[in-house]
Amino acid sequence: MKKIVISTALLAGVLSYAGGFRVSLQGVKQLAMAHTSAHAEDASVTFFNPAGMSFIPSKLSVAAGGFGINSKVTYQNLSTLESYSTDNPMGTPIYAAVAYKVLDNLSLGFNFSTPYGSSVKWPDNWAGKEIVQNIELKAFYFQPMVSVKLSPWVSVGASYIYAKGTVDWTKAVTQLGGNLNLKDDKASGHGFGLGFYFRPEEKLDVSIAYRSPVYMNADKGKATFNISQALYSSVKLDANGQDNFKAVLPLVDEYTIGVTYKITPKWQVSGDFNYYGWEKYNKLTLDFENALAGNQADDPTKNITPKNFHNSKAFRIGTQYMITDKITGRLGYYHDESPYDNAHFSPETPSFDANVMTGGLGFKFNKLGVDVSGAYSFQKSRDISNAFYNFYGQAKARAFYFGLGLSYNAF
């Protein structure tokens, strides 16, 4: 029987991070200012830099919020002019955080967030159905952390990261007259974060943070082939048309430098530089337990797909102005690079160079803060030339984000 080639790009979603995009939605207040990081006003700073806890102006602070993501990707074959668009469900990343000063110079905290994840739904019979028809993936970060104030103007912090990932991915396998579903809800990995936070004078905050790679292990994935039962034995599937698979994927490191400066008591500006080490993701290897679904001559159960990602950067600038003692206005802009070129475009995890405009309002009710924010992403179109998938054409995208957050500095 002719060997079946199944793209290992499908496993990118299993581990929730392999799409090469980072969902920058871990603070509603921060998003309104281009998702900048040097803001130690409440517990939401914990995701960006654990050291920032030491400068929160209360002993106990809690923060939580959620977002809605409305996105659409359009693909067109420039030769036939056939066009297809996604019908994506709304994405809903969330976060929650708490920080507590045990001593004047010692703070403990915890942050829960969903920094990676996506829902992409293409038409079942679109041109790239062999790569993906639909996918829903989520990633969860659980981070306990500690911060120590070394002096009145500087602190150091560290966090432990436990990551949990889930995926539900379907694509066509026309060679077998059906489709394949890959599902895993137990992928996990571990990492850490480190940071320094400086306030050399009351007008200036500086945040320097590092987040380590996380190696996600998918050891209990289930592949279901929705094909004729007569083909089960030749593909080496069980009686249910299923097989197990394993994969290991490195989630790359992230470096951030952020600065906030108070021009006046009511007006401040912020800037961030992010550097992502996507170069580590140069290929993806998938091991089926028995299924002859690989592309390696010496091992037909192993599939290796070249990825060839490169390191990427993001530049962010935001501002905040206190309109009144209870109302604050915020604006921002950031540019985020895609970590892969046109020759490695993957429609299961579409990524574009993006220019994003952000804004929002903050409201103070004594110790309670209520924040709203929104952002629109102008994404540069791509001329696709992916020879590995034999996938060519043009892709365009747009995305809109909105968020609602609450913060409470108790005492």
Salt bridges, closest charged atoms under 4 A:
GLU41 OE1 - LYS29 NZ 3.12
ASP42 OD2 - LYS29 NZ 2.68
GLU130 OE1 - LYS171 NZ 3.63
GLU136 OE2 - LYS138 NZ 3.97
ASP205 OD1 - ARG199 NE 2.80
ASP253 OD1 - LYS280 NZ 3.04
GLU254 OE1 - ARG22 NE 3.20
GLU254 OE1 - ARG211 NH1 3.14
GLU337 OE2 - LYS313 NZ 3.44
ASP341 OD1 - HIS344 ND1 2.80
GLU348 OE2 - LYS307 NZ 3.78
ASP371 OD1 - ARG330 NH1 2.82
